[in-house]
Amino acid sequence: MEVGFGFVAASGIAGRQVKGSRCGGSRAGRGMVRMDVAAAKKNFIHVDDRSPSEIKKILSRAVDVKAVIRDGKVKLMEDKSMAMVFAKPSARTRVSFETGMFLLGGHALYLGQEVGIGTREATKDVARVLSGFNDIIMARLFKHSDMTELAAYSKVPVINGLTDYNHPCQIVADALTIQEKLGTLENKKIVYVGDGNNIVHSWLELAAILPFEFVCVAPTGFEPAEKPFTKAKDAGLSKVLVTDDIEAGVKDADVIYTDVWASMGQKEELENRLKVFSEFQVTDEMMKATGKSSSIFMHCLPAERGRECTDEVMEADYSVVFDQAENRMHAQNAIILDCMGL
């Protein structure tokens, strides 16, 4: 497969040859602010901002780029820069986006506490300043309303690297991993065990546009927000369920997925959460309770081994967490190219 500046995907999805073109959590809902930017600008804020065909195209592009990215043949972001705003620090998000941009031929600029988004400087001011310098912005923030305001006022595409409400890039990487390991995501049973957090919200966003079964097994009082659950249910594509019944929930699961019990900003709740979630630890016994020898284990990382999952589960042959982590970069590369129209 010949892949260069004018990238042609193996699946037949063609990228245009373009130079110089610009293109664990709370239950807060989506913020709404005034839109005063060009309608053509393509952000990636929620998974279901994309149509089913668009998400499938991103997944297909991720497969194609992953196959050749290490050979230095995909330089579509040459001479382009990405501003990465980190109000909420992360190892995987920084490394995957920064390395991904480098491999795509571009440059990623890390911005931490010096930005002070929404505190030191108004979010809408940050948006207009950064978009004056850069071709694309990625942000990892606490407040979802800051993310939507950033996207509204930016002149260039904005990618949501995580908020307390959702984590769309992670779920695209997860879908890519499931597709690789199980052949397809569609009509598989995905069971998330633990806190109904931002990961769950993005899984529900995906369930609103692609057909599969999604079950969130969570203790009473730690269910996901009602809005994304209702939207996924009303879409009628996927079977979605929230339950505290562990045995019934994990039965026939193709995927068991978990996350930390106390996300960043919730550590003061840890002592109580350790008691509430004690029965929800993913163990080898839970994996066997699916009744399927083909079931896989997933975790968005970082993992607190011995809490939400055992060390045995993390190291088992059915664990795909490190392939899942690598796929963050490949999924995000495809999202970057999609946002840039490349």
Residue pairs with C-beta under 8 A, 6 or more apart in sequence:
1 8
1 10
1 67
1 68
2 8
2 73
3 68
3 71
3 73
3 74
4 73
4 75
5 17
5 75
5 76
5 78
6 15
6 16
6 17
7 14
7 15
7 65
7 73
7 74
7 76
7 342
8 14
8 15
9 15
9 60
9 61
9 64
9 65
10 63
10 64
10 67
11 60
11 61
11 63
11 64
13 57
13 60
13 61
13 64
15 76
15 337
15 342
16 341
16 342
18 76
18 341
18 342
19 78
19 79
20 79
21 340
21 341
21 342
22 135
22 155
22 156
23 41
23 42
23 135
23 136
23 156
23 157
23 339
23 340
23 341
23 342
24 195
24 197
24 198
24 199
24 259
24 260
24 261
24 262
24 263
24 264
24 266
25 163
25 164
25 165
25 166
25 167
25 197
25 198
25 199
25 201
25 263
26 164
26 165
26 265
27 165
27 224
27 225
28 143
28 144
28 145
28 164
28 165
29 144
29 165
29 225
29 227
30 46
30 144
30 148
30 165
31 143
31 144
31 145
31 146
31 147
31 148
31 149
32 148
33 124
33 145
33 148
33 149
33 152
33 153
34 152
35 152
36 152
36 153
37 152
37 153
37 154
37 155
38 155
41 154
41 155
41 156
41 157
42 157
42 338
42 339
42 340
42 341
43 49
43 151
43 154
43 157
43 158
43 159
43 160
43 339
44 50
44 157
44 158
44 159
44 160
44 168
44 169
44 335
44 338
44 339
45 147
45 148
45 151
45 158
45 160
45 168
46 160
46 166
46 168
46 202
46 205
47 55
47 166
47 168
47 171
47 172
47 202
47 205
47 206
47 209
48 205
48 206
48 208
48 209
48 231
50 58
50 209
51 209
52 209
52 210
54 338
55 172
55 175
55 206
55 209
55 210
56 210
57 338
58 172
58 331
58 334
58 335
58 338
59 172
59 175
59 176
59 179
59 331
59 334
61 334
61 337
61 338
62 172
62 176
62 327
62 330
62 331
62 333
62 334
63 176
63 179
63 330
65 74
65 330
65 333
65 334
65 337
66 327
66 330
66 333
68 74
69 103
69 104
69 330
69 333
70 103
72 103
74 103
74 104
74 105
74 333
75 104
75 105
76 104
76 105
76 337
76 340
76 342
77 101
77 104
77 105
77 106
77 135
77 336
77 337
77 340
77 342
78 104
78 105
78 106
79 105
79 106
80 105
80 106
80 107
80 135
80 136
80 340
81 106
81 107
81 108
81 109
81 133
81 134
81 135
81 136
82 97
82 101
82 106
82 107
82 108
82 109
82 134
82 135
82 136
82 137
82 138
82 336
83 109
83 111
83 130
83 133
83 134
83 136
83 137
83 138
84 94
84 97
84 98
84 108
84 109
84 110
84 111
84 137
84 138
84 139
84 140
84 161
85 111
85 115
85 117
85 126
85 130
85 137
85 138
85 139
85 140
85 141
85 150
86 93
86 94
86 110
86 111
86 112
86 139
86 140
87 115
87 117
87 118
87 139
87 140
87 141
87 142
87 146
88 140
88 141
88 142
88 162
88 264
89 112
89 140
90 140
90 161
90 162
91 302
92 301
92 302
92 325
92 328
93 140
93 161
93 162
93 169
93 328
94 110
95 329
96 328
96 329
96 332
97 108
97 138
97 161
97 329
97 332
98 108
98 110
99 329
100 108
100 329
100 330
100 332
100 333
100 336
101 107
101 108
101 336
102 108
103 329
103 333
104 333
104 336
104 337
106 135
108 138
109 134
111 130
115 121
115 126
117 123
117 126
117 139
117 141
117 146
117 150
118 143
118 146
123 146
123 149
123 150
123 153
124 149
124 150
124 152
124 153
126 150
127 137
127 149
127 150
127 151
127 152
127 153
127 154
127 158
128 153
128 154
128 155
130 137
130 154
131 137
131 154
131 155
131 156
132 155
134 156
135 156
135 340
136 156
136 157
136 158
136 159
136 336
136 339
136 340
137 150
137 154
137 156
137 157
137 158
137 159
138 158
138 159
138 161
139 146
139 147
139 150
139 158
139 159
139 160
139 161
140 161
140 162
140 163
141 147
141 150
141 161
141 162
141 163
142 163
142 164
142 265
143 163
143 164
144 163
144 164
144 165
144 166
146 163
147 158
147 160
147 163
150 158
151 158
151 160
157 339
157 340
159 169
159 332
159 335
159 336
159 339
160 166
160 167
160 168
160 169
161 169
162 169
162 170
162 198
163 198
164 198
164 263
164 265
165 198
165 201
165 225
166 198
166 201
166 202
166 205
166 228
167 198
167 199
167 201
167 202
167 300
168 202
168 205
169 328
169 331
169 332
169 335
170 199
170 202
170 300
170 328
171 199
171 202
171 203
171 205
171 206
172 331
172 332
172 334
172 335
173 324
173 327
173 328
173 330
173 331
173 332
174 203
174 257
174 298
174 300
174 324
174 327
175 185
175 206
175 210
175 331
176 327
176 330
176 331
177 298
177 320
177 323
177 324
177 327
178 184
178 185
178 188
178 190
178 254
178 255
178 296
178 298
179 185
180 323
180 327
181 296
181 320
181 323
182 188
182 254
182 255
182 294
182 296
185 210
185 212
186 210
186 211
186 212
187 211
187 212
187 213
188 212
188 213
188 254
188 255
189 212
189 213
189 214
189 215
189 252
189 253
189 254
189 255
190 203
190 212
190 213
190 214
190 215
190 253
190 254
190 255
190 257
191 214
191 215
191 217
191 249
191 250
191 253
191 255
191 256
191 257
191 290
192 199
192 200
192 203
192 214
192 215
192 216
192 217
192 257
192 258
192 259
193 217
193 218
193 246
193 249
193 250
193 256
193 257
193 258
193 280
193 282
193 286
193 308
194 217
194 218
194 258
194 259
194 260
194 261
194 277
194 280
194 308
195 218
195 222
195 259
195 260
195 261
195 262
195 263
195 273
195 277
196 216
196 218
196 222
196 223
196 224
196 225
196 242
197 224
197 259
197 263
198 263
199 257
199 259
199 300
200 216
200 218
200 224
200 228
201 224
201 225
201 228
203 214
203 216
204 214
204 224
204 228
204 229
204 231
204 232
204 240
205 228
205 231
205 232
207 214
207 232
207 235
207 237
207 238
207 240
208 228
208 231
208 232
208 235
208 237
208 238
209 235
209 237
210 237
210 238
211 237
211 238
212 238
213 238
213 239
213 240
213 241
214 232
214 238
214 239
214 240
214 241
215 240
215 241
215 242
215 243
215 249
215 250
215 253
216 223
216 224
216 241
216 242
216 243
217 243
217 244
217 245
217 246
217 249
217 250
217 280
218 224
218 242
218 243
218 244
218 280
219 244
219 276
219 277
219 280
220 244
221 276
222 276
222 277
223 229
223 242
224 242
229 240
229 242
232 238
232 240
233 240
241 249
243 249
246 279
246 280
246 286
247 289
250 256
250 286
250 289
250 290
251 289
251 290
251 291
252 290
252 291
252 292
253 290
253 292
253 295
254 290
254 292
254 294
254 295
254 296
255 295
255 296
255 297
255 298
256 282
256 286
256 287
256 290
256 295
256 296
256 297
256 298
257 297
257 298
257 299
257 300
258 282
258 298
258 299
258 308
258 309
259 299
259 300
259 308
260 302
260 303
260 304
260 307
260 308
261 270
261 273
261 274
261 277
261 280
261 304
261 307
261 308
262 269
262 270
262 273
266 273
274 307
277 307
277 308
280 308
281 307
281 308
281 309
281 310
282 297
282 308
282 309
282 310
282 313
283 309
283 310
283 312
283 313
284 310
284 312
284 313
284 316
287 295
287 297
287 313
287 316
287 318
295 318
296 318
296 319
296 320
297 309
297 313
297 314
297 316
297 318
297 319
297 320
297 321
298 320
298 321
298 324
299 308
299 309
299 314
299 319
299 321
299 324
300 324
301 321
301 324
301 325
303 309
303 314
303 321
305 311
305 314
313 319
314 321
